[in-house]
Amino acid sequence: MSDWPVMLAHGPVGLRPLELADAKAWREARIRGAAWLKPWEATVPPGAGDRPATFRTMVRKLSKLAREGQAMPFAITVDGEFAGQVTVSNIVRGSAQFASIGYWVDPQFAGRGVVPMAVALVIDHCFATARLHRIEISIRPENVNSLRVVQKLGIAEVGYAPRYLHIDGEWRDHRQFAVTTEECPGGMVNRLLRAGFSISGESHPSHG
């Protein structure tokens, strides 16, 4: 299996590269989740340039980064239907071998354990196939839903970063979580399953 592109799956939850063909489903999901996602949405501070203005521009930019080995933009699917996104970004090689993960989900798929399983699958891919050593997830302290994801995965909190990212128009503090290959030798999916996790179990995924 190569680092990218790749398809991953466990039960009804699948991951595949985000595609231009996802435009309609992506927009509909973002409209449904607009109010829910807004407090956790990354924004660009004044004078720092603009975010991609269209879905097409975003996909092309992420696809270029993926080809260069700097990102892995996954679409989450449930029984083949578009359900959200997990993006591995800021991939650093050399002596570091780490990356960051962010995620969001269509509200209609919340409460079903979709994102914990999706993130677990991505982490396992990052460790076993992409040979990364450390994965980091940064979450606003107020984002209880996203905090539940790292709690279910058993990912340890490693720090606190004041005014870490520009979110919803302001510089926001973030709690920082990280996991290394040594901490889950059997894989993150197996850790979830050993804990009795169910895809239909309670989960409230959202942006980090």
N, C-alpha and C positions, 0 to 999 in steps of 0.2 A: 504493500500500500504506500502511495506517495503522500507527501505532506499536503499537497493541494494540486488540483481540486480533489475533494473526497466526499463521500456520502457515508453517514453514520446513522444507526438506528437501534432502538430498543423498544419492543412492543409497538405501540402506535406512534411513538415519538421518533421523528426523523430529522436529520440535518443534511443540508446540501448547499452548494454555493448560491448566494443571492443572485438573481438573474433579472435582466430587463423585463422578462415576461411576468415577473411578480408585481409589476407596477400597479395594476388595478387592485389586486388583493392587498398589497401594502398600503395603498392610499385608503382603502375602506377600513382597514384595521386601525390606521392612525386617526381617522375621523372618529371611529367608535371610542377610541381610547384617549382622545385629545385632552379632556379635562383631567383624566387620571394620570396621564404621563407628563403634563406640562410642568409640575413642580420638580421633576427630575431630569428635564431636558437640558442638554448642553447648549449653551449660547456662546456667542462670540463677543468679547468686550469691544467697546468702541475703538476704532482705529486699528483693529487686529485683522482686518479682512472679513470675508464673508464665508458662511457655510455654503455647501452646494445648494443651488437654488431649486433644482429639480431632482426627482428620483433617478432619472437617467444619468445626470451628472454624478450623483452620489455613487451609483453602481459602477460607473466607469472608473471613478477615482479609486474605489475600494478594490475593483478588479485589477487595476494597475498595481496597487500596493501588494495585492496577493501574488501577482506574477513576480514581483520583486522580493517576495519572502518577508514582507513587512506587516502583513495582516491576513486574516482568514475571516471573510464575511459570510456567515452561515445564515440561511433561512431556516427557521424552525417549521416543521410540518407536523400535523396530527392527522393520521390516516390519510396522508397525502395532501391535506389542505393547509395552505399557508397560515401560520399561527403567530409568527413573531420573528425575532432576530437575535442571534448571539454573534458578537464580533470580537475576535481576537485581534488586538492592536498593539502598537508599540513593541513589536517583536525585536528583541535585542539578542544578537548572537555573540560570538567571541567568548570572553570569560564570564559573561553574565547569564546567557541562555534563559531569558525570562520574557514574559509578555503580560499584558493586561486583558481582562475580559469585561465586556459590558453586555447587557441584555434587556430586552423588552418583549412583552407579549400582548396579543390581542385580548382585551378583557373577556371576550366570550370563551376563552380557553383557560381563564384563571380558575383556581380552585381544583385543578385536576393533576397537580404534580408535574406539569409539563416542563417548566423551566428548570427545576432542580435536576431532572433527568437529562435535559438538553445540555446544561452546563457540565454535568458529570461526564457525558459523552465527549464533549469538546475537550475537557481537561485530560481525559484519558488519551485522546488523540494527540494532544500537545505533548504529553509525556512519552507515550509509547512509540509514536510514529515521528512526530516533529522533533523529538529529542530535546525539548525544552526542560529546564530544571525547576523553574519557579513560575507560578501563576499568581497574579495579584488582582484583587477586586476592590474597588473603592466605592463606598456607599455613604450617602448623606445620613447623618444620625437620625433624622426625622423619617427616613424611608423604611418604615417597619416592614412593609411587604418584601422589599429586597433583602433586608436583614434576615428574614426567615429562610431565604434561599441558602445563604452561606451557613446558617445554623443547621439546616437539614443536611448539608454536605459535610458538616463538621470542620469547616475551614476556620483556622484560628485568627483572631484579631491581633495585628502586629504593630499598630500605631494609629496616630491621630494627626491629621494634616489640616491645620487651620487655613481657610481661604484657598483651598486646593484647586478647585475647578470653577469656571464661570458657568453657573447653572441658573436657568430661569431669570436671567438678567442681573445676577449678583455673584460675587465671589463667595463660594460656599465651603464650609468645613466638611471634611469627609473622614469617616472611619475606614481604616485600611486593613484588609484581610489578605492572607497569602497562604499558599500551600506548595510544598516541594515534593519531588518524586519520592524522597525518603519517607514522607509522612503517609503515603498511601500506596504501599508496595503491591497490593492486590488490585489497585484501580479504584477510581471514585465510584463507578457504577456498582461494583461489588460492595463497596462500603455502604451505599444506599440500600441495596437489597438485603444485606446482612442486618441492617437496622430495621427491617420490616417495612421499608418504604413501598408504597403502591402508587402507580401512575394515576389512579383515581382518588388518591388521598388528598388531604388539604394542602394547598399551596397557593400563595398569593404573589406571583412573580411580577416584577416591574423593573424599571430602569435602576441601574446602580447610581 
